[in-house]
């Protein structure tokens, strides 16, 4: 049985297509369902970010950046980098699976993403984001 870990992944809308392609390629059993839920500062469209939250295979999660946050005395969040991620390895693994994504683009996805073990609504609050409500 594969070991799993919990992650909340929030990615900027400008990089979400590349992030989705990477997830679908490297996590074919569930990656295609990642980063589909929109977020915005007001909860209204258009989405400025997309989120996935839940358990991931540890091997997949270890390739991504991983952060922890703590509030300082002024209430500001300070980010601690636990792992910067492995953009070069991700690019090489994608290439082996037939997806050409340059390492620099993987790094741009990493740089535009917030990856934590926080519950999703804790992360939303910290980032000033809300779930985008349907237009219907």
C-alpha positions in Angstrom: 0.0 0.0 0.0 1.3 3.4 -0.9 1.9 5.9 1.9 -0.2 9.0 1.7 -0.1 12.6 3.1 -2.6 15.4 3.3 -2.0 18.6 1.3 -3.9 21.7 0.4 -2.6 23.0 -3.0 -3.6 26.5 -4.2 -2.4 27.7 -7.5 -2.7 31.0 -9.3 -5.1 30.9 -12.3 -2.4 32.0 -14.7 -0.5 28.8 -14.1 -3.3 26.3 -13.5 -3.3 24.8 -17.0 0.3 23.8 -16.7 -0.2 22.6 -13.1 -3.2 20.4 -14.2 -1.2 18.9 -17.0 1.6 18.0 -14.6 -0.8 16.5 -12.1 -2.6 14.5 -14.8 0.7 13.2 -16.1 2.4 12.3 -12.7 -0.7 11.2 -10.8 -2.8 9.5 -13.5 -5.3 7.9 -11.1 -6.5 11.2 -9.6 -4.4 14.0 -11.1 -7.0 14.9 -13.7 -9.4 15.9 -10.9 -7.0 18.3 -9.3 -7.2 22.1 -9.2 -10.7 22.4 -10.5 -12.3 24.4 -7.7 -12.1 28.2 -8.2 -11.2 30.8 -5.6 -11.3 34.6 -5.6 -11.0 37.4 -3.1 -14.7 38.1 -3.3 -16.1 34.6 -4.0 -17.3 35.9 -7.4 -16.0 34.9 -10.8 -13.6 35.0 -12.3 -11.4 32.7 -10.3 -8.0 34.0 -9.5 -6.8 30.7 -7.9 -7.7 27.1 -8.0 -7.5 24.6 -5.1 -7.1 20.8 -4.5 -7.2 19.4 -1.1 -7.0 15.8 0.3 -4.6 12.9 0.5 -1.9 12.4 -2.1 0.6 9.6 -2.6 3.7 10.6 -0.6 6.0 10.1 -3.6 4.0 12.6 -5.6 3.7 15.1 -2.7 7.5 14.9 -2.1 8.1 16.4 -5.6 6.1 19.6 -4.7 7.1 22.6 -2.6 5.8 22.4 0.9 5.3 25.3 3.3 4.3 26.0 6.9 3.0 29.3 8.2 3.1 31.0 11.6 1.7 34.3 12.6 4.1 36.8 14.1 3.3 39.3 16.9 1.8 41.7 14.4 -0.5 39.0 13.0 1.4 38.7 9.7 2.0 35.2 8.4 5.6 34.1 8.1 6.3 31.3 5.6 8.8 28.6 6.4 10.0 26.6 3.4 10.0 22.9 4.4 10.7 21.8 0.8 11.3 23.9 -2.3 10.1 21.1 -4.6 12.0 19.4 -7.3 11.3 21.2 -10.6 14.0 19.4 -12.5 12.8 16.0 -11.5 9.2 16.9 -12.2 10.2 18.1 -15.7 12.2 14.9 -16.4 9.4 12.6 -15.1 6.8 14.5 -17.3 9.1 14.1 -20.3 9.4 10.4 -19.7 5.6 10.2 -19.7 5.3 12.3 -23.0 4.6 15.7 -21.6 7.1 18.4 -22.6 7.2 21.0 -19.8 10.4 22.9 -19.3 11.9 23.0 -15.9 11.4 26.8 -15.8 7.7 26.4 -16.3 7.5 23.8 -13.5 9.4 26.3 -11.3 6.9 29.0 -12.3 4.0 26.7 -11.2 5.8 26.0 -7.9 6.4 29.8 -7.4 2.7 30.5 -8.0 1.5 27.8 -5.6 0.8 27.6 -1.9 1.2 24.0 -0.8 0.6 23.2 2.9 -0.9 20.6 5.3 -3.5 23.2 6.4 -7.2 22.5 6.2 -8.5 24.3 3.1 -10.5 27.0 4.8 -7.6 27.9 7.0 -5.5 28.4 3.9 -8.3 30.4 2.2 -8.5 32.7 5.2 -4.8 33.2 5.3 -4.7 34.1 1.6 -7.8 36.2 1.6 -9.7 33.9 -0.8 -13.2 32.4 -0.9 -14.8 29.6 -3.0 -16.1 31.0 -6.3 -19.9 30.7 -6.3 -21.5 29.4 -9.5 -22.9 31.9 -11.9 -26.2 30.0 -12.1 
